[in-house]
Structures are given as C-alpha cells and as structure tokens.
C-alpha cells in the first residue's frame, strides 16, 4: 500500500516491517544506500540524457533548415525559434522543480503540450541533476526518512500497564 509521500508500507508482522523506499526510474532503490552500481547508473543517466539532448538539437536543426528551404520568411523562423526557446526554458524549470516537490497533476495535464515542445529543456534538467544525485533522490529521501520516523513513533511500545497509572484527583 502506498501513501501520499510515495513510500510503501510493508505489512505488519513481516520480518522487515516499516516503509519501503519508492523506486526511482533507472535507479530502482539503489539510491537509498548508493549500492549496486549507483554511481555507474548516475553516469549512464547523465551521458544518456546529454546524448538525447544533443540528438534532439540536431533534429531541431534539420527542422530549422527545412524552414529555410521552404523560404517561409524571417517572421515564421523567428517565431518557431522563440517558441522552442521559451518552451524549453519552461520545461527545464518545470522538470527542475519536479525534483524537489511532487508535481500537481492538474498543472502537469495543462502543460503537457508545452512540455512536449520543450523536451530539450527537460533533458538538460535531467542531465544537470544527475551530475549531483539521482534525479528526484532528495525528495524521495526526505519522504522516506519522514515515513521511517513516523513508523518508529507508531511502533514504539509503552512500558508498564496503563491501568495501574496513578491519576491525579
């Protein structure tokens, strides 16, 4: 069962009781202890996202050359370039903010088209974040540590019999 924070509770009575960490794309749960090839995965994600961003820029260059060949005029060319630049900047910011807090699903749905156009910005945000941590690791770690603290509070037992407690009269 998963709660709002994204961590999953292990059923009571199982040998490893408590919340389980939520897996991160490409990393699984290796982000918790930085084991099982975590550093190689981070390097691979960084290289992969940068390579995808470069390939995307080449594709956009072909589109630009197509506009030049079609002789659509400078207004259309400037408009297309400005659209990709603005959408990429917004996608970068949205992706970067998503690493620090859970995104609002309604806002994501309304920005879907804009984020699809600015895919280069999202790839660059993913690349830059993967240089320091697994993208989203900080958020997942905060949620996981919070869930573990709450679980420890719930699972600690009182000592003594509460019916024998002296009550003030």
C-alpha positions as CSV (number, residue, x, y, z in Angstrom):
1,X,0.0,0.0,0.0
2,X,1.4,3.5,-0.9
3,X,0.7,6.7,0.9
4,X,0.8,10.3,-0.3
5,X,4.5,10.6,0.1
6,X,5.1,7.7,-2.3
7,X,6.7,5.3,0.2
8,X,5.1,1.9,0.7
9,X,4.4,0.2,4.0
10,X,5.4,-3.4,4.5
11,X,2.6,-5.4,6.1
12,X,2.9,-5.7,9.9
13,X,4.3,-9.0,11.0
14,X,6.7,-9.3,8.1
15,X,10.3,-9.6,9.2
16,X,11.3,-6.2,7.7
17,X,8.4,-4.1,9.0
18,X,8.3,-0.4,8.1
19,X,8.1,1.7,5.0
20,X,9.9,0.7,1.8
21,X,11.6,3.3,-0.4
22,X,9.9,4.2,-3.6
23,X,11.9,3.2,-6.7
24,X,13.3,5.9,-9.0
25,X,13.4,5.5,-12.8
26,X,16.7,3.9,-13.9
27,X,17.8,3.6,-10.2
28,X,15.3,1.4,-8.5
29,X,16.0,1.6,-4.8
30,X,19.8,1.8,-5.2
31,X,19.6,5.5,-4.2
32,X,18.9,4.5,-0.6
33,X,22.4,3.1,0.2
34,X,24.1,4.1,-3.1
35,X,24.9,0.5,-3.8
36,X,24.5,-2.0,-6.7
37,X,26.1,0.2,-9.3
38,X,24.5,3.5,-8.3
39,X,27.5,5.6,-9.5
40,X,27.6,3.8,-12.8
41,X,23.8,4.3,-13.2
42,X,24.2,8.0,-12.5
43,X,27.0,8.3,-15.0
44,X,24.9,6.4,-17.6
45,X,21.8,8.6,-17.0
46,X,24.0,11.8,-17.3
47,X,25.6,10.6,-20.6
48,X,22.3,9.3,-21.9
49,X,20.3,12.4,-21.2
50,X,23.0,14.6,-22.6
51,X,23.3,12.5,-25.8
52,X,19.5,12.6,-26.2
53,X,19.6,16.4,-25.8
54,X,22.3,16.7,-28.4
55,X,20.4,14.4,-30.8
56,X,17.3,16.4,-30.2
57,X,19.1,19.7,-31.0
58,X,20.3,18.1,-34.3
59,X,16.7,17.2,-35.2
60,X,15.6,20.7,-34.4
61,X,18.4,22.0,-36.7
62,X,17.0,19.9,-39.5
63,X,13.6,21.4,-38.9
64,X,15.2,24.9,-39.0
65,X,16.9,24.0,-42.3
66,X,13.6,22.8,-43.6
67,X,12.1,26.2,-42.8
68,X,15.0,27.9,-44.6
69,X,14.5,25.7,-47.7
70,X,10.7,26.4,-47.6
71,X,11.5,30.1,-47.6
72,X,8.7,30.8,-45.1
73,X,10.2,34.2,-44.2
74,X,12.0,35.6,-41.3
75,X,8.9,36.1,-39.1
76,X,7.9,32.4,-39.1
77,X,11.5,31.4,-38.5
78,X,11.9,33.8,-35.5
79,X,8.5,32.7,-34.2
80,X,9.5,29.0,-34.3
81,X,12.9,29.6,-32.7
82,X,11.3,31.7,-29.9
83,X,8.6,29.1,-29.4
84,X,11.2,26.3,-28.9
85,X,13.4,28.5,-26.7
86,X,10.5,29.6,-24.4
87,X,9.0,26.1,-24.2
88,X,12.5,24.6,-23.5
89,X,13.0,27.1,-20.7
90,X,9.6,26.4,-19.2
91,X,10.1,22.6,-19.5
92,X,13.6,23.0,-17.8
93,X,12.1,24.9,-14.9
94,X,9.1,22.6,-14.5
95,X,11.3,19.5,-14.6
96,X,13.8,21.0,-12.2
97,X,11.1,22.0,-9.7
98,X,9.7,18.4,-10.0
99,X,12.8,17.1,-8.5
100,X,12.2,19.0,-5.2
101,X,8.4,18.5,-4.8
102,X,5.6,16.4,-6.1
103,X,4.1,18.0,-9.2
104,X,0.4,18.9,-9.3
105,X,-1.3,16.5,-11.7
106,X,-3.8,19.2,-13.0
107,X,-1.0,21.6,-13.8
108,X,1.0,18.8,-15.5
109,X,-2.0,18.0,-17.6
110,X,-2.5,21.6,-18.7
111,X,1.3,22.0,-19.5
112,X,1.6,18.7,-21.4
113,X,1.8,20.2,-24.9
114,X,4.1,22.9,-23.9
115,X,6.4,20.4,-22.1
116,X,6.4,18.2,-25.2
117,X,7.6,21.1,-27.3
118,X,10.3,22.0,-24.8
119,X,11.6,18.4,-24.4
120,X,15.2,19.7,-24.8
121,X,14.9,21.7,-21.6
122,X,13.6,18.6,-19.7
123,X,16.6,16.5,-21.0
124,X,19.0,19.2,-19.9
125,X,17.5,19.4,-16.4
126,X,17.7,15.6,-16.1
127,X,21.4,15.8,-17.2
128,X,22.3,18.6,-14.7
129,X,20.5,16.9,-11.8
130,X,22.1,13.5,-12.5
131,X,25.6,15.1,-12.0
132,X,24.9,15.6,-8.3
133,X,22.3,12.9,-7.5
134,X,19.7,10.6,-8.9
135,X,17.0,12.9,-10.3
136,X,14.4,13.1,-7.5
137,X,16.6,11.5,-4.9
138,X,16.4,14.4,-2.5
139,X,12.6,14.4,-2.5
140,X,12.4,10.6,-2.2
141,X,14.9,10.6,0.6
142,X,13.0,13.2,2.6
143,X,9.8,11.3,2.2
144,X,11.4,8.0,3.1
145,X,13.1,9.4,6.2
146,X,9.9,11.0,7.3
147,X,7.9,7.8,6.8
148,X,10.6,5.8,8.7
149,X,10.4,8.3,11.6
150,X,6.6,8.1,11.7
151,X,6.8,4.3,11.6
152,X,9.2,4.3,14.5
153,X,6.9,6.5,16.5
154,X,3.9,4.2,15.8
155,X,5.8,1.0,16.5
156,X,7.4,2.0,19.8
157,X,5.5,0.5,22.7
158,X,4.7,1.9,26.0
159,X,6.2,0.3,29.1
160,X,4.1,-0.6,32.0
161,X,0.4,-1.3,32.5
162,X,-1.6,1.8,31.7
163,X,-4.4,0.7,34.1
164,X,-2.0,1.0,37.0
165,X,-1.2,4.5,36.2
166,X,-1.8,6.9,39.0
167,X,-4.2,9.6,38.0
168,X,-4.4,13.0,39.8
169,X,-7.7,13.5,41.7
